[in-house]
Amino acid sequence: MPLYKTIHFNAKTTILVWKITESFDELFSEVVLNMKNRNRLNGMKSELHQRGFLSVRKLLQEAGYSDLDLYYDDFGKPHLTDDKYISITHSHHFSAIIISDQTVGIDIELQREKIMRIADKFADEEFCYLDKSNVALYIQKLTVIWRLKKRFLKFATKKGLALKSTSKFNHLISAKMKRQLILLLMVCIKVLALGMRK
């Protein structure tokens, strides 16, 4: 399937979303991978994960890049060779990238009941603000907390942070990082709003 959605968040920030309907062979035949990423792809056990990985390369092509323009730092954070910022995500049958002139993050996740079983591993103070009576809304809110915290840890690239230790975040976040986190939250809100209009 071609590009599913393009969101121009502002003049310098673009989000591209791909709906993964192609087979592994179709995707693999349409992208060029550097040797490191070819080895990484071959090491993936799940074909669904492989297809997500390859669909991200299709998104890079849509944005005018290739796998050769992408590299990862020691924390596993992706970078583009032209110094633009990029964040990558894929989950089940969707993948997405966000490219900007400033630090950004993006994440997608299928909402599942499983999140309720693992909530105590990443949430603590947040339980005070969550209502379990509406299970669908509870799952949605837990998923947002989980993904934002996980994305923030990747975004911050600081060792020693844990998903559950919310109080550590305020202590370790610089003013610049707070501004970047606000941008991330604004992107999340805008994407959620656009998704609800469909």
C-alpha positions in Angstrom: 0.0 0.0 0.0 1.3 3.5 -0.6 1.7 6.1 2.0 -1.2 6.0 4.5 -1.1 9.6 5.8 1.2 12.7 5.8 0.8 15.3 8.6 2.6 18.6 8.3 2.7 19.5 12.0 4.4 22.8 11.1 6.7 24.2 8.4 9.7 22.3 9.8 8.1 19.0 11.1 6.5 16.3 9.0 5.0 13.0 10.1 4.6 10.1 7.6 2.5 7.0 8.3 2.6 3.7 6.4 -0.1 1.0 6.5 1.8 -2.3 6.1 -0.1 -4.5 3.7 2.8 -5.7 1.6 4.6 -9.0 1.9 8.2 -9.2 3.2 9.4 -9.9 -0.4 7.5 -6.9 -1.9 9.0 -4.5 0.7 12.5 -6.0 0.5 12.6 -5.7 -3.3 11.8 -2.0 -3.1 14.4 -0.8 -0.6 18.2 -0.6 -0.4 19.7 -1.5 2.9 23.2 -0.8 4.2 25.1 -3.9 5.4 24.6 -3.2 9.1 20.8 -2.9 8.6 20.7 -5.9 6.3 22.3 -8.0 9.1 19.9 -6.4 11.6 16.9 -7.4 9.4 18.2 -11.0 9.1 18.5 -11.2 12.9 14.8 -10.3 13.5 12.7 -13.4 14.4 9.3 -12.0 13.5 8.3 -11.4 9.9 5.9 -8.7 11.2 8.8 -6.9 12.8 10.9 -7.3 9.6 8.0 -5.8 7.5 7.8 -2.9 10.0 11.5 -2.3 9.7 11.3 -2.3 5.8 8.2 -0.1 5.7 10.2 2.5 7.7 12.7 2.5 4.8 9.7 3.1 2.4 8.8 6.1 4.5 12.3 7.3 4.3 12.1 7.1 0.5 8.8 9.1 0.6 10.6 11.8 2.5 13.5 11.9 0.0 16.0 9.8 2.0 17.2 6.2 1.9 18.6 3.7 4.4 22.0 5.0 3.5 21.1 8.4 5.0 20.2 6.9 8.4 22.5 5.9 11.2 22.1 5.0 14.9 24.0 6.3 17.9 25.3 4.3 20.9 21.9 4.6 22.5 20.1 3.2 19.4 18.7 6.6 18.6 18.3 7.2 14.8 19.9 10.2 13.1 19.9 11.5 9.5 23.2 12.5 7.8 21.8 16.0 6.9 21.5 16.8 10.6 17.7 16.8 10.6 16.1 15.0 13.5 14.2 11.8 13.0 12.1 9.5 15.2 10.9 6.0 14.0 8.2 3.7 15.2 6.3 0.7 14.0 3.7 -1.5 15.7 1.7 -4.3 14.1 0.4 -3.0 10.7 1.5 0.6 10.9 4.8 2.4 10.9 5.6 6.1 11.2 8.5 8.6 11.1 8.7 12.2 12.1 11.4 14.5 10.6 12.1 17.9 11.9 14.7 20.7 12.4 14.3 20.2 16.1 14.4 17.2 18.4 11.2 15.2 18.1 9.8 11.8 19.0 7.0 9.6 17.8 5.5 6.4 18.9 2.5 4.2 17.9 1.1 1.3 19.9 -1.8 -1.1 19.5 -4.1 -0.7 22.5 -4.5 -4.0 24.2 -5.8 -5.3 27.6 -2.4 -6.7 28.3 -1.3 -3.2 29.4 -3.4 -3.6 32.6 -1.3 -6.5 33.7 2.0 -4.7 33.3 0.9 -1.2 34.5 2.6 -1.4 37.8 6.0 -1.7 36.0 5.7 1.8 34.5 3.1 3.7 36.4 3.0 4.8 40.0 1.7 8.3 40.8 -0.4 8.2 37.7 -2.8 5.7 39.3 -4.2 8.5 41.4 -5.6 10.1 38.2 -6.9 7.0 36.5 -10.4 5.7 36.7 -10.8 1.9 36.2 -14.5 2.0 35.7 -14.3 2.7 32.0 -12.0 -0.1 30.9 -11.6 1.1 27.3 -10.6 4.6 28.5 -8.4 3.1 31.2 -6.5 1.0 28.6 -6.2 4.1 26.3 -4.7 6.2 29.1 -2.3 3.5 30.3 -1.1 3.0 26.7 -0.4 6.8 26.4 1.5 6.8 29.7 3.5 3.7 28.8 4.4 5.0 25.3 5.2 8.6 26.5 7.5 7.3 29.2 9.2 4.8 26.9 9.6 7.4 24.2 10.9 9.9 26.7 13.6 7.5 27.9 14.8 7.1 24.2 14.4 10.9 23.7 16.5 11.7 26.8 19.2 9.1 26.1 20.2 9.2 29.8 21.2 6.0 31.5 19.7 5.2 34.9 16.2 6.4 34.2 13.4 3.9 34.8 9.9 3.9 33.5 8.4 3.8 37.0 10.5 6.5 38.6 8.4 9.5 37.5 9.8 11.7 40.3 13.3 11.4 38.7 12.1 12.9 35.5 11.5 16.4 37.0 14.9 16.4 38.6 16.8 15.3 35.5 15.0 17.3 32.8 16.7 20.5 31.7 14.7 23.5 30.5 15.6 22.7 26.9 14.4 19.1 27.4 11.1 20.3 28.9 10.5 22.5 25.8 11.3 19.5 23.6 8.9 17.2 25.6 6.2 19.9 25.3 6.7 19.7 21.5 6.4 15.9 21.6 3.2 16.2 23.6 1.8 18.7 21.1 2.6 16.3 18.3 0.9 13.5 20.2 -2.2 15.6 20.8 -2.4 16.8 17.2 -2.0 13.2 15.8 -4.7 11.9 18.2 -7.0 14.7 17.2 -6.5 14.0 13.5 -7.0 10.3 14.1 -10.3 10.9 15.9 -11.7 12.9 12.9 -11.5 9.8 10.7 
